[in-house]
């Protein structure tokens, strides 16, 4: 069953809420359409197990398939490096959020601001606050969460999904990106 209600019940997101992603192909199209996407991987990517695989492994496959720069937050940089994947940057989540709001920040590579920020694997309440700040103060930045729970402050979000449906969606996104859809 798909729910487009915040996972954290006591919080009220306001009148502007995330559009619900009903098909994983929508994510692929959005990534392809973006001029400068960036993927922010939270501390939970190294801990969450999805269908027998760590979430970090899905993140690495997606980053490679879409040639998307990755920012590792918290302690995840070590987990990425253990897997032979070097993130494009690593910094605290609050730091990358502040940089994404800064219209003068030229990005990790100095080539200009990002137009699409993908988020995955953070504590729900932290991601809620980060997305809220970006929604209100980050101008032209669109946000998309790849978590299996609904985040109303993102521009786009999956509804709350079962682990199986979440894994299926992530697999479809990776397969379509690898195929060059």
ABEGO torsion letter per residue (X at the ends): XBBBBBABAABBAEABBBBBBABAAAAAAAAAABABBBBBBBAAAAABBBGGBBAAAAAAAAAAAAGBBBBBBEAAAAAAAAAGBBBABBBBAAAAAAAAABAABAEAAGAEBBABBBBBGBBAAAAAAAAAAAAAAAEABBBBBABABBBAABABBBBBBBAAAAAAAAAAAAAAAAAGX
